[in-house]
Amino acid sequence: MSLSAGVVATRLSSLAQTQSTKKAASAEPAVAYPRRSTVALISGETRRKNATESLAAIDEQILPVLKTKKYVVIKPNLVSTVNPLAATHVDALLGIMDYLAPRFKGPVYIAESSAGATLEGFDNFKYQSVVNEFRSSQVQLLDLNQEAKYVLCPVVDADLHPTPVRLAARLLDRDAYVICSAMLKPHNVVVATLSVKNMALGAPLHSAPKETPRWNDKRKYHGGVRQTHFDIMLTAQKMAPFWGAALIDGYEGMEGNGPASGTPVPSRLAIASTDYIAADRVGIECMSVKPEWVGYLRYCSEAGLGQYDLSKIDVRGAKIEAVRKEYRLHRDIERELKWMGPMEEIPEKLG
């Protein structure tokens, strides 16, 4: 049974007390983010329109950078290639294109490295319709696994040993304006998945169909709950200089056993920001998820990758309080939150 944030908070109160001296979830930023951030929060009854209006609400922050780029990459979330609720909806992509088409005349790639068969997902979720509707915008669908161009990034494995992962080169190209098209979903390892998680775990590649030997760098992130949070932060550090704008589609969010098997929540909202950390902070507020629970976002904040302090985020549009819903979390949430406690499985300190 999956649990709401409120129920989990009650059940974990004693755990929080015993861990009050642990600083994993409350450390001061090692590198404080130096400025305020702006996040657009649009509420409405049309998914496509919400996406367009949220990006338009931060137009003055997008355009100056967009004008310097040669092409755009829209990175959807295809954690599942068969469950529509788990994947970026085509109307969110159409809404992004409604914003881009009058403002950018270069090529646009809808590019993904799905854990499954990327092209199958494109077909199942009708992404070709975006290509058909915006032919003048030179929209192309791209399977990053098949393109097989990558940049190496060091992360740590389950034994805390360095290991390289191959990140899709398109997502780390200074000529590209990268737009993350994410969703509101709980997660089975890291509590919640929005824009940062979509980028960091969508970028690692795996072998293309029929390629031998088979390999999958996404699997390197799943050696333990602490390791996953930390490796997402390491990957975000590598990718953040190339991030353009985040668009989080919450028209129909997911609750329960995300990221692939939950149930729908009609939140009817969209979130946009050029600060992915700030966008995700507003997103988890809209889901009623406690910000200290999402370790990788705390780590990203402490590394200075974005603004995680809600008091330093300017929200344009709807009020968070007006759209907030209490999302049920994954049934394993209590085990997920053990990242906040002591790492008892290692030997005692020496020296």
N, C-alpha and C positions, 0 to 999 in steps of 0.2 A: 504494500500500500504506500503510495506517495504521500508526502506530508506538506502542509502549508508552512510558510516561513514562520507564522505565529506559533503553530504547534511545535515546530522544531525548536524555536527560541525557548519555549517553556521547558521542554525536555532536556535542553542543554544547559540550563541555568547552573546546575551544580558543576557540570564540566567546566563552564566558564570560570567559576570561582576557583577551582583547583588549578586552573591554568593562568590565573591572573598575573603571575609573575613572568609568564612567557611573553616574549615581545614580538613573535612572528607576525601577529595581526595588528599591532599597534605601534610599530616602530616609526620614529620620525623619518621623513624622507632623507636619504643619503644625498640626493641631488634635488633640491626643491624646484618645482616647476615655476618659472619666473613671472608668469603673467596669468591674468584671468582668461577664461575660455568662454566661448559662446556656443550654445546648443539650441537648435530649433526643435520645438515640440509641437507638432501639428495634429489636431484631432479632427476627424471628418469621416464621412460615410462612403468615401471612394478611395480605394487603395492607391490607384494610379495617381489621382490628384494629390493625395497626401504626400506621396513621394516627391512629386514635382514641387509642391509648395514648401516642403521642408528644405529642399536644396535652394530654392529661390530666396528663402528667408535669410540665408547666409551668403547670398550672391557676392557681396563685396569682399568676402574672404576667399571664395573659390576663384573668381574670374582672374585676378592678377597672376595667379600661379598657372591656371589653365591655359592662359594665352601664351605661356612660354613653352608649352609642351607640343610634341609632334604627334602624339596619339593618346587615346584614353583606353585604360583597361578597367572593365567592370568585373569585379570578382564576386560572383554569387556564392551561395552556400548550398552545396549538393552533398551533404553528409549521407543522404539517401537519394538514390536515383529512381525510387519507385513510390515513395510516400510523399504526396504533395505538401502535406503540412510541415514536413521536415526540411523542405527545400525552398529557396528563394522563388517567390511567385513571379510569373511572367509579367503581371501587371506592375510589380515594383520596378522591373527592368524597363518597361514601357514608360513609367513615370520618370525614371532617370533620363531616358532618351528625350522625353518631352522637354526636360530642362536643358539637356545638352545641345539638341539639334539647332536651335537658333543662336547658340553661343560658340560652337566649336565646329570647325569644318574639316578636321582631319579624321583619320580612321578611328574606329571604335572596336575594341575586342571584348567580347564576353568570354572570359577565360577562367577555367577552373581545373583543379587537380582533384577530382573526386576520389574518395576512398574506393569507389566502385568503378563502373564504366562511365566515364564522363559523357561521352557522346550519347549513350543510352538515356542519361538524365536530360540532356538537352532536348532529345526527341520526346521523351515522356511528358516533359513540362512545357512543350511547345515554344521553346526559345527561338526557333526558326521564324516565328511570327514577328519577332523584333527585327530580324534581318529584313523580312519582307516589307514591313511598314516603314522602315527607315533606310531604304536603299541609297538615298542621296547622302546619308551619313557614313557610308562604307562600313556598316556593321558586319563583323565576322565572328563566328563561333570558334573557339580554340580550346582544344584539349591540351593542357600543359604537360600532361604525362607523355603524350605522343610527340609534342614539340621537343621535349627532353633537353631543353637548355636550362642550365642551373648555375647557381652561385652557392658555394660551400659555406656552411655556418656551423661552428662548434656548439654542441650542447653537451649535457652530461647524461650518462646512462644510469641504470638502476644502482650501480656500484659507485656512482659519483666519479666515474672516469670519463674524460672527454671523448666524444664521438662526433664525427661529422655528419651533417644531414645536407641533402641537396634541395635547395629552395628554388622554386620556379623563377627563372631570370627575368621574366616579364614584370614580375612584381617588385623587382629591385632595379629598374631601369630609369635613369634620370630623364629620359625623353618621354616617359609615360606619366600621365596623370591617373593615379590609381583610385578608383571609387570602390569601396567595400559595400556590397549589398547583403546585409545580414538580417537576422530576425531576433525576436525575443523568445529564448528557450532556456529551460533548465538543462543541466548536463549531468551525466552519470559519473564524472570524475571531478570536475572543477566547479561545481555548483550551478554556474550559469554560463551560457555562450552567446556572445553578441558580436561586435565588430572585431575586437582584438583577437579573440579566439578563432573567428572565421579566417582571419588573415594568417595567423601563426600556424594553425594546423591545416589550413588549405594550401599553404605554400610548399610543404615537403612533398616530394614526388614519389611515385612508385613506378615500377616497370610498366611499359606499355603492353597492350594485349599482344600475345604471341611472342613477346620478348623473353629470351632465356639467357642466363638464369633469372628466376623471379626475385625481386627485391622490393622493399617497401620502407621508405624512411619515416613514414608516419608512425610506424610501430615503435620506433625508437623513443617516442614521447610517452609511452605507456608502460613505464617500469615501476611506478608507484605514485601515490597521490602527491607527495611533496615534489618529486622529480618533475611531474607534469606541469605543475604551476611554475616551477623555476625555469624549465625549458621553454615554456611559452614566453616568459619574460626575456630570456636570452634571444629568442627568435624575433620578438618585437623590437628589441634594441637594434638588431640588424636591419629590420624592415622599416622602422618608423620614419627614417629620413626620406623615404620614397612614398609615404602615404599622402593621398590627396584629401578626399572627403569620405566620411562614413555615413551611410544611409541605413538605418535600422527600421525595417518594416514590422510594425506591431499591429497592423490591421487585424490580423488573426495570429496571436501568439500561440505558443505551445506551453502547456504545464504538465506536470507529472514526469513520466519516464523519458525525458529528452536525452540526447538530442534527436532521436529518430522515432520514438514510439509513444509520444505523449498524446494529449488530447487538446482540442482547440480552446482558446480564450479570446473572445471578441473585444480586444482592447481598442481597436479602431484609431490607431495613431501611427505616426512616423516621426523618427528622430534623425537629425542631421547635424554634423559638426565636422570641422577640419581637425579637431582634436579627438582622436578615437577613444582615449581614456575618458574624457569628459562625456562623450556620447554614451559610452557604456555605463558610466555612473548614473546618468539620467535614466538609462534603460533599466538598470536594476532597481532604481527607485520606483519606476512604474510597475515593476513586478513584485514590489515589497520584499526584496531580498536585502539582507543586511550587508552593507558594503564591506565590512571587515571579513566576511566569510569568503569572498572571492579572492583567493590568494594571488593569482597571477596579476590581477588588476592592482592589488596593493603593491606587489613587487614592481610593476611598471611605474606606479606612482612614486615609489621610493627611489627608483632609478631616474626620475625626472622626465619620463616620456610623455607626460600629459597631466592635466589638472584633474585630481580625484576629490578635491575638497569642494563639496557642494556649495559652500558659502562663497566660493570664488568662481562659480559657473553662472553666467548670465543666460537664463532660459527665455527664449523668444517664443511667443505663441501661447499655447495652453499652459495652465498651471499643473504641475505634477500632481498636486492633491486632487485635481478634478478628473484625472485619468488613471490614477493608481488603482491597481487590482491586486489581490493577494493570490499569487500563483502557487499552486501546489508544486513542491519540489520532488526530486527523484527519490525513490524509495530507499536508496543507499545514502541519503544525505548525511546521516550521523557518521557513517564511516568516512565520507568525503571530508568532513570537517576535522578529522584527526590531523590534517596537515597543520592545524593551529597549535597542536600540543607538542610535547617533547619528542625528540627522535630517539626513542628508547631502544631501537633495534641495533644501534651502533655501540661499540665498546666504550668504556669509560674514558674520559679525557686523560691524555698523557702529557708529561712535561709541565 
